[in-house]
Amino acid sequence: MATEGVGDRLGLSSASRRTLSLSFAALAVVLLVAFVVVNFASVGPGTETSG
């Protein structure tokens, strides 16, 4: 829906829109994995605080 409108406005073909969508999805996955890795690395053993 919105992808078609923006694609038409920018002059992107259907194949280009699909490639761009897959690229952004892959980027989202990479950023999610990086977040999880950094999160687990920062909460390693020995960093527990007692209250």
MODELLER restraints for C-alpha pairs under 7 A, 6 or more apart:
rsr = mdl.restraints
at = mdl.atoms
rsr.add(forms.Gaussian(group=physical.xy_distance, feature=features.Distance(at['CA:7:A'], at['CA:17:A']), mean=6.52, stdev=0.5))
